[in-house]
């Protein structure tokens, strides 16, 4: 949490970012990029802006309740929301050119009222709470609370260039404190407030910032040097680069996606990481997939999903049209699993993964696929719980093709 108030200009930035996300529907990462681009902000101030914005979005309905405004009034009444946020966290009131004040006694009463409403206190919209209970039953309440907290910072040591212990030592020399993460051999938790991307270690490609739960996805693939491996929903390539390290740069690693710009970004990251066996290919039609039928030893399907396991990190998803989009996403997940799994050889492994914690996107999809594809079997699956692990939430299923 902040230990001193933001500057007036930084507070205006917070309001502007929130307005872009809530009124214009921009993803949070794009809003940050647009606002920070061209500004000469010191890393610590940029981090403080992100900390404030992220916390407000994680419990937006709570803070709006305390400020007595609605989310769509952010542009007009954002200063009142920021004042309420600062008072709630017992911080000095922020400096702003124009500021709508908050009645402190009334705020205190509303805080006490909010404490009697657990769903509101956890910053959970009604649609999500309803779906959470439907999907997870009694387990939902602890997950709901966990998803309202700030995410930890994790790194993945790039095994192509450095061991985890070597990375920890190099970062310590750059005044970055870390801890080893139990159960995730490649992961370090960052415990200091450091500008990671300005370190020489980052410039040298020694690490990527990646949640420890996410690192378990590529680990489940168990790719070996010399294999042919396909990451079929590669995006900007965080998991692709982890797979490249598993393969020790040996063998063929094909990263595919439907968007070329993401693959272009992956190429840049691969160069910095020293992942020279990565080849990119844009998916232009079903023919792109058909040409690779029965060709791969491993296929990773990190499918598009609701993102409801990573709400700590992407809290803006709480305030989007996820209910309406979920059936469309589930149809796409089933299509990808059914179609892209054709690329794996007999005896090869497909890993189906999501960053959701809801069974309808996870085991439900796998069970549907297996009922329609008896030539595959489930080896094992795992759900990573934000409440139990402290990581983001993920689902991972390992499937083996047992016949054509």
Secondary structure as the mmCIF struct_conf table of DSSP 4:
data_model
#
loop_
_struct_conf.conf_type_id
_struct_conf.id
_struct_conf.beg_label_comp_id
_struct_conf.beg_label_asym_id
_struct_conf.beg_label_seq_id
_struct_conf.end_label_comp_id
_struct_conf.end_label_asym_id
_struct_conf.end_label_seq_id
BEND BEND1 UNK A 3 UNK A 4
HELX_LH_PP_P HELX_LH_PP_P1 UNK A 5 UNK A 7
HELX_RH_AL_P HELX_RH_AL_P1 UNK A 8 UNK A 24
HELX_RH_AL_P HELX_RH_AL_P2 UNK A 28 UNK A 36
TURN_TY1_P TURN_TY1_P1 UNK A 37 UNK A 38
HELX_RH_AL_P HELX_RH_AL_P3 UNK A 43 UNK A 58
TURN_TY1_P TURN_TY1_P2 UNK A 59 UNK A 59
HELX_RH_AL_P HELX_RH_AL_P4 UNK A 60 UNK A 67
TURN_TY1_P TURN_TY1_P3 UNK A 68 UNK A 68
HELX_RH_3T_P HELX_RH_3T_P1 UNK A 71 UNK A 73
HELX_RH_AL_P HELX_RH_AL_P5 UNK A 74 UNK A 88
TURN_TY1_P TURN_TY1_P4 UNK A 89 UNK A 90
HELX_LH_PP_P HELX_LH_PP_P2 UNK A 92 UNK A 95
BEND BEND2 UNK A 97 UNK A 98
HELX_RH_AL_P HELX_RH_AL_P6 UNK A 104 UNK A 115
TURN_TY1_P TURN_TY1_P5 UNK A 116 UNK A 116
HELX_RH_AL_P HELX_RH_AL_P7 UNK A 118 UNK A 121
TURN_TY1_P TURN_TY1_P6 UNK A 122 UNK A 123
HELX_RH_AL_P HELX_RH_AL_P8 UNK A 126 UNK A 136
HELX_RH_3T_P HELX_RH_3T_P2 UNK A 137 UNK A 139
HELX_RH_AL_P HELX_RH_AL_P9 UNK A 140 UNK A 146
TURN_TY1_P TURN_TY1_P7 UNK A 147 UNK A 148
BEND BEND3 UNK A 149 UNK A 149
HELX_LH_PP_P HELX_LH_PP_P3 UNK A 150 UNK A 152
STRN STRN1 UNK A 153 UNK A 157
TURN_TY1_P TURN_TY1_P8 UNK A 159 UNK A 161
HELX_RH_AL_P HELX_RH_AL_P10 UNK A 164 UNK A 173
TURN_TY1_P TURN_TY1_P9 UNK A 174 UNK A 175
STRN STRN2 UNK A 178 UNK A 180
TURN_TY1_P TURN_TY1_P10 UNK A 182 UNK A 183
TURN_TY1_P TURN_TY1_P11 UNK A 185 UNK A 186
STRN STRN3 UNK A 187 UNK A 190
BEND BEND4 UNK A 192 UNK A 192
HELX_RH_3T_P HELX_RH_3T_P3 UNK A 196 UNK A 198
BEND BEND5 UNK A 199 UNK A 199
HELX_RH_AL_P HELX_RH_AL_P11 UNK A 200 UNK A 203
TURN_TY1_P TURN_TY1_P12 UNK A 204 UNK A 205
STRN STRN4 UNK A 207 UNK A 209
HELX_RH_AL_P HELX_RH_AL_P12 UNK A 212 UNK A 221
TURN_TY1_P TURN_TY1_P13 UNK A 225 UNK A 226
STRN STRN5 UNK A 228 UNK A 231
TURN_TY1_P TURN_TY1_P14 UNK A 232 UNK A 233
TURN_TY1_P TURN_TY1_P15 UNK A 235 UNK A 236
HELX_RH_AL_P HELX_RH_AL_P13 UNK A 238 UNK A 246
TURN_TY1_P TURN_TY1_P16 UNK A 247 UNK A 249
BEND BEND6 UNK A 251 UNK A 251
STRN STRN6 UNK A 252 UNK A 257
BEND BEND7 UNK A 258 UNK A 258
HELX_RH_AL_P HELX_RH_AL_P14 UNK A 260 UNK A 273
TURN_TY1_P TURN_TY1_P17 UNK A 274 UNK A 274
TURN_TY1_P TURN_TY1_P18 UNK A 276 UNK A 277
STRN STRN7 UNK A 278 UNK A 282
BEND BEND8 UNK A 285 UNK A 285
HELX_RH_AL_P HELX_RH_AL_P15 UNK A 286 UNK A 290
TURN_TY1_P TURN_TY1_P19 UNK A 291 UNK A 294
STRN STRN8 UNK A 296 UNK A 302
TURN_TY1_P TURN_TY1_P20 UNK A 308 UNK A 309
TURN_TY1_P TURN_TY1_P21 UNK A 311 UNK A 313
HELX_RH_3T_P HELX_RH_3T_P4 UNK A 315 UNK A 319
BEND BEND9 UNK A 320 UNK A 320
HELX_RH_AL_P HELX_RH_AL_P16 UNK A 322 UNK A 340
HELX_RH_3T_P HELX_RH_3T_P5 UNK A 341 UNK A 343
STRN STRN9 UNK A 344 UNK A 354
BEND BEND10 UNK A 355 UNK A 355
HELX_RH_3T_P HELX_RH_3T_P6 UNK A 359 UNK A 361
TURN_TY1_P TURN_TY1_P22 UNK A 362 UNK A 362
HELX_RH_AL_P HELX_RH_AL_P17 UNK A 363 UNK A 372
TURN_TY1_P TURN_TY1_P23 UNK A 374 UNK A 375
STRN STRN10 UNK A 376 UNK A 384
HELX_RH_AL_P HELX_RH_AL_P18 UNK A 386 UNK A 389
BEND BEND11 UNK A 390 UNK A 391
STRN STRN11 UNK A 394 UNK A 401
#
